[in-house]
């Protein structure tokens, strides 16, 4: 089953209450709350308020977008505590700050050790870790993702099973290559970030709906629950967001 929602940092300038109102108005179901603006790590009072306003609007918290980078030099406990107050089922993190082509053996070992550490912590509180599929990290290519997952399996099998992956379409790839990259992460797929770009231009999701129909059908084949959440709407416009939300709902309904 695929749910629909919004990544809150799509509208960094809006307050959480405005985000909730927009998501409810659009008829979407879920929110990924960002940790850099809307719900900073360590602010339990705010996290509790945001959780409640989300629930009161008939929405659910899909995840906590923490922007935590697994490098061993950052405190994860405030991130975890905030996610737990939000009742987020997964915590989105980044696999370091270097791309796979630039990361040496020591860089990789540092990232892997820290991912194992935070995965164990999250597991003890019955939540999961989700790596963002993102450039400039060790999840920047399908091959690097495969290698990272193999390396994680070697440190702690139980913790490794608590690490999942987001997916988003790479602008550097063709639609066929994107489908293949999604197919390769299906076993670990958690959520999807939804947008349609051509090179550096943000375009209406409706112009990419042929591709997204295939992406969503493939994601749905796992038989698990996933949230497909809008991000990067054109011109950062609430009106464009409402249009993209309508397209996303149609895509999911027509599977």
RACORUR-V939958 format. One record per residue. RES is the residue in three letters. SS is DSSP state (H for helix, E for strand, - for the rest). PHI is phi in whole degrees, -180 to 180 (999 if undefined). D_FIRST is the distance of its C-alpha to the first C-alpha in Angstrom with 1 decimal. Layout:
# RACORUR-V939958
res=RES ss=SS phi=PHI d_first=D_FIRST
res=RES ss=SS phi=PHI d_first=D_FIRST
This chain:
# RACORUR-V939958
res=UNK ss=- phi=999 d_first=0.0
res=UNK ss=E phi=-115 d_first=3.8
res=UNK ss=E phi=-100 d_first=6.6
res=UNK ss=E phi=-126 d_first=10.2
res=UNK ss=E phi=-169 d_first=13.5
res=UNK ss=E phi=-135 d_first=16.8
res=UNK ss=E phi=-83 d_first=18.8
res=UNK ss=H phi=-61 d_first=21.8
res=UNK ss=H phi=-72 d_first=24.3
res=UNK ss=H phi=-57 d_first=23.8
res=UNK ss=H phi=-125 d_first=26.4
res=UNK ss=- phi=-63 d_first=28.6
res=UNK ss=- phi=-82 d_first=31.4
res=UNK ss=- phi=-93 d_first=29.6
res=UNK ss=- phi=-76 d_first=29.7
res=UNK ss=H phi=-54 d_first=26.6
res=UNK ss=H phi=-62 d_first=27.4
res=UNK ss=H phi=-69 d_first=27.4
res=UNK ss=H phi=-59 d_first=24.1
res=UNK ss=H phi=-59 d_first=22.6
res=UNK ss=H phi=-62 d_first=24.4
res=UNK ss=H phi=-65 d_first=23.2
res=UNK ss=H phi=-64 d_first=19.5
res=UNK ss=H phi=-65 d_first=20.0
res=UNK ss=H phi=-61 d_first=22.2
res=UNK ss=H phi=-75 d_first=19.6
res=UNK ss=- phi=78 d_first=17.1
res=UNK ss=- phi=-86 d_first=14.6
res=UNK ss=- phi=-114 d_first=12.9
res=UNK ss=E phi=-145 d_first=13.6
res=UNK ss=E phi=-135 d_first=16.5
res=UNK ss=E phi=-94 d_first=17.4
res=UNK ss=E phi=-86 d_first=21.1
res=UNK ss=E phi=-82 d_first=23.6
res=UNK ss=- phi=-87 d_first=26.3
res=UNK ss=- phi=-85 d_first=29.0
res=UNK ss=- phi=-132 d_first=29.5
res=UNK ss=- phi=-80 d_first=27.5
res=UNK ss=- phi=-138 d_first=27.3
res=UNK ss=- phi=-64 d_first=29.8
res=UNK ss=- phi=-58 d_first=29.9
res=UNK ss=- phi=93 d_first=32.3
res=UNK ss=- phi=-97 d_first=32.2
res=UNK ss=H phi=-65 d_first=30.9
res=UNK ss=H phi=-61 d_first=32.3
res=UNK ss=H phi=-65 d_first=30.4
res=UNK ss=H phi=-59 d_first=27.1
res=UNK ss=H phi=-64 d_first=27.5
res=UNK ss=H phi=-65 d_first=28.3
res=UNK ss=H phi=-67 d_first=25.4
res=UNK ss=H phi=-58 d_first=23.0
res=UNK ss=H phi=-67 d_first=24.7
res=UNK ss=H phi=-67 d_first=24.7
res=UNK ss=H phi=-65 d_first=21.0
res=UNK ss=H phi=-64 d_first=20.4
res=UNK ss=H phi=-63 d_first=23.2
res=UNK ss=- phi=-91 d_first=21.6
res=UNK ss=- phi=79 d_first=18.5
res=UNK ss=- phi=-108 d_first=16.4
res=UNK ss=E phi=-128 d_first=15.1
res=UNK ss=E phi=-84 d_first=16.2
res=UNK ss=E phi=-84 d_first=13.6
res=UNK ss=E phi=-173 d_first=16.4
res=UNK ss=E phi=-112 d_first=20.1
res=UNK ss=E phi=-84 d_first=21.3
res=UNK ss=E phi=-86 d_first=24.6
res=UNK ss=E phi=64 d_first=26.4
res=UNK ss=E phi=-70 d_first=27.8
res=UNK ss=E phi=-109 d_first=29.3
res=UNK ss=- phi=-76 d_first=29.8
res=UNK ss=- phi=-134 d_first=33.5
res=UNK ss=- phi=85 d_first=35.0
res=UNK ss=- phi=-117 d_first=37.0
res=UNK ss=- phi=-133 d_first=34.7
res=UNK ss=- phi=-74 d_first=34.0
res=UNK ss=- phi=-92 d_first=30.5
res=UNK ss=H phi=-56 d_first=31.1
res=UNK ss=H phi=-62 d_first=31.1
res=UNK ss=H phi=-64 d_first=27.8
res=UNK ss=H phi=-62 d_first=26.3
res=UNK ss=H phi=-61 d_first=28.1
res=UNK ss=H phi=-67 d_first=26.8
res=UNK ss=H phi=-62 d_first=23.2
res=UNK ss=H phi=-68 d_first=23.8
res=UNK ss=H phi=-64 d_first=25.4
res=UNK ss=H phi=-69 d_first=22.5
res=UNK ss=- phi=64 d_first=20.2
res=UNK ss=- phi=-78 d_first=18.1
res=UNK ss=- phi=-74 d_first=15.8
res=UNK ss=E phi=-147 d_first=16.8
res=UNK ss=E phi=-118 d_first=19.9
res=UNK ss=E phi=-81 d_first=20.1
res=UNK ss=E phi=-134 d_first=23.4
res=UNK ss=E phi=-111 d_first=25.4
res=UNK ss=- phi=-85 d_first=27.0
res=UNK ss=- phi=80 d_first=30.6
res=UNK ss=- phi=-126 d_first=32.4
res=UNK ss=- phi=-122 d_first=33.6
res=UNK ss=- phi=-70 d_first=32.1
res=UNK ss=- phi=-62 d_first=32.1
res=UNK ss=- phi=-75 d_first=35.2
res=UNK ss=- phi=-104 d_first=37.1
res=UNK ss=- phi=-82 d_first=36.1
res=UNK ss=- phi=-87 d_first=38.7
res=UNK ss=H phi=-55 d_first=38.5
res=UNK ss=H phi=-67 d_first=39.3
res=UNK ss=H phi=-60 d_first=36.7
res=UNK ss=H phi=-65 d_first=34.0
res=UNK ss=H phi=-61 d_first=35.3
res=UNK ss=H phi=-64 d_first=35.2
res=UNK ss=H phi=-63 d_first=31.6
res=UNK ss=H phi=-62 d_first=30.6
res=UNK ss=H phi=-61 d_first=32.7
res=UNK ss=H phi=-72 d_first=31.3
res=UNK ss=H phi=-62 d_first=27.6
res=UNK ss=H phi=-61 d_first=28.4
res=UNK ss=H phi=-62 d_first=30.2
res=UNK ss=H phi=-73 d_first=27.5
res=UNK ss=H phi=-66 d_first=24.8
res=UNK ss=H phi=-65 d_first=27.1
res=UNK ss=H phi=-61 d_first=27.6
res=UNK ss=H phi=-64 d_first=24.0
res=UNK ss=H phi=-61 d_first=23.4
res=UNK ss=H phi=-66 d_first=26.2
res=UNK ss=- phi=-113 d_first=24.5
res=UNK ss=- phi=60 d_first=21.1
res=UNK ss=- phi=-128 d_first=19.4
res=UNK ss=E phi=-120 d_first=18.5
res=UNK ss=E phi=-109 d_first=19.9
res=UNK ss=E phi=-125 d_first=18.2
res=UNK ss=E phi=-82 d_first=20.6
res=UNK ss=- phi=-78 d_first=20.5
res=UNK ss=- phi=-80 d_first=20.8
res=UNK ss=- phi=-146 d_first=24.1
res=UNK ss=- phi=-64 d_first=27.6
res=UNK ss=- phi=74 d_first=30.5
res=UNK ss=- phi=-137 d_first=28.7
res=UNK ss=- phi=-80 d_first=28.3
res=UNK ss=- phi=-116 d_first=24.8
res=UNK ss=- phi=-90 d_first=26.4
res=UNK ss=- phi=-141 d_first=26.1
res=UNK ss=H phi=-57 d_first=24.1
res=UNK ss=H phi=-66 d_first=27.2
res=UNK ss=H phi=-68 d_first=27.7
res=UNK ss=H phi=-62 d_first=24.2
res=UNK ss=H phi=-58 d_first=24.9
res=UNK ss=H phi=-64 d_first=28.2
res=UNK ss=H phi=-63 d_first=27.1
res=UNK ss=H phi=-65 d_first=24.6
res=UNK ss=H phi=-63 d_first=27.4
res=UNK ss=H phi=-68 d_first=29.8
res=UNK ss=H phi=-65 d_first=27.5
res=UNK ss=H phi=-59 d_first=27.3
res=UNK ss=- phi=-81 d_first=31.1
res=UNK ss=- phi=-96 d_first=31.4
res=UNK ss=- phi=-170 d_first=29.4
res=UNK ss=H phi=-60 d_first=26.9
res=UNK ss=H phi=-67 d_first=25.3
res=UNK ss=H phi=-65 d_first=25.1
res=UNK ss=H phi=-60 d_first=23.8
res=UNK ss=- phi=-71 d_first=20.8
res=UNK ss=- phi=-96 d_first=20.0
res=UNK ss=E phi=-110 d_first=19.9
res=UNK ss=E phi=-122 d_first=16.9
res=UNK ss=E phi=-133 d_first=16.7
res=UNK ss=E phi=-76 d_first=15.6
res=UNK ss=E phi=-139 d_first=16.0
res=UNK ss=- phi=-148 d_first=17.8
res=UNK ss=- phi=-73 d_first=19.9
res=UNK ss=- phi=-79 d_first=23.4
res=UNK ss=- phi=-69 d_first=26.1
res=UNK ss=- phi=-83 d_first=28.3
res=UNK ss=- phi=-110 d_first=26.3
res=UNK ss=- phi=-77 d_first=25.9
res=UNK ss=H phi=-55 d_first=22.6
res=UNK ss=H phi=-67 d_first=23.1
res=UNK ss=H phi=-66 d_first=23.8
res=UNK ss=H phi=-65 d_first=20.7
res=UNK ss=H phi=-60 d_first=18.5
res=UNK ss=H phi=-65 d_first=20.5
res=UNK ss=H phi=-65 d_first=20.2
res=UNK ss=H phi=-68 d_first=16.4
res=UNK ss=H phi=-59 d_first=16.6
res=UNK ss=H phi=-74 d_first=19.0
res=UNK ss=H phi=-109 d_first=16.8
res=UNK ss=H phi=-56 d_first=13.6
res=UNK ss=H phi=-63 d_first=14.8
res=UNK ss=H phi=-114 d_first=15.2
res=UNK ss=E phi=-67 d_first=12.6
res=UNK ss=E phi=-107 d_first=11.6
res=UNK ss=E phi=-124 d_first=11.3
res=UNK ss=E phi=-128 d_first=12.7
res=UNK ss=E phi=-95 d_first=15.8
res=UNK ss=E phi=-110 d_first=16.0
res=UNK ss=- phi=-163 d_first=19.5
res=UNK ss=E phi=-131 d_first=21.9
res=UNK ss=E phi=-120 d_first=25.3
res=UNK ss=E phi=-121 d_first=28.1
res=UNK ss=- phi=55 d_first=30.4
res=UNK ss=- phi=-105 d_first=31.0
res=UNK ss=E phi=-103 d_first=30.3
res=UNK ss=E phi=-79 d_first=27.2
res=UNK ss=E phi=-124 d_first=26.3
res=UNK ss=- phi=-58 d_first=24.2
res=UNK ss=H phi=-60 d_first=20.6
res=UNK ss=H phi=-57 d_first=21.5
res=UNK ss=H phi=-76 d_first=23.8
res=UNK ss=H phi=-113 d_first=21.2
res=UNK ss=H phi=-69 d_first=18.6
res=UNK ss=H phi=-62 d_first=19.5
res=UNK ss=H phi=-67 d_first=18.7
res=UNK ss=H phi=-68 d_first=15.5
res=UNK ss=H phi=-62 d_first=14.2
res=UNK ss=H phi=-71 d_first=14.8
res=UNK ss=H phi=-60 d_first=13.4
res=UNK ss=H phi=-69 d_first=10.0
res=UNK ss=H phi=-64 d_first=10.1
res=UNK ss=H phi=-68 d_first=11.3
res=UNK ss=H phi=-62 d_first=8.9
res=UNK ss=H phi=-67 d_first=6.0
res=UNK ss=- phi=-69 d_first=8.8
res=UNK ss=- phi=-70 d_first=8.7
res=UNK ss=- phi=79 d_first=6.5
res=UNK ss=- phi=-102 d_first=6.1
res=UNK ss=- phi=-86 d_first=4.8
res=UNK ss=E phi=-138 d_first=6.5
res=UNK ss=E phi=-108 d_first=8.6
res=UNK ss=E phi=-100 d_first=10.3
res=UNK ss=E phi=-119 d_first=13.7
res=UNK ss=E phi=-66 d_first=16.8
res=UNK ss=- phi=-150 d_first=20.0
res=UNK ss=- phi=62 d_first=23.5
res=UNK ss=- phi=-74 d_first=23.9
res=UNK ss=H phi=-62 d_first=27.2
res=UNK ss=H phi=62 d_first=30.3
res=UNK ss=H phi=52 d_first=28.3
res=UNK ss=- phi=-96 d_first=28.5
res=UNK ss=H phi=-59 d_first=26.7
res=UNK ss=H phi=-66 d_first=27.3
res=UNK ss=H phi=-64 d_first=25.6
res=UNK ss=H phi=-60 d_first=22.6
res=UNK ss=H phi=-62 d_first=22.3
res=UNK ss=H phi=-67 d_first=22.5
res=UNK ss=H phi=-65 d_first=19.9
res=UNK ss=H phi=-62 d_first=17.5
res=UNK ss=H phi=-63 d_first=18.2
res=UNK ss=H phi=-64 d_first=17.5
res=UNK ss=H phi=-62 d_first=14.2
res=UNK ss=H phi=-62 d_first=13.1
res=UNK ss=H phi=-65 d_first=14.6
res=UNK ss=H phi=-62 d_first=12.9
res=UNK ss=H phi=-70 d_first=9.3
res=UNK ss=H phi=-68 d_first=10.8
res=UNK ss=- phi=-93 d_first=12.7
res=UNK ss=- phi=-58 d_first=10.4
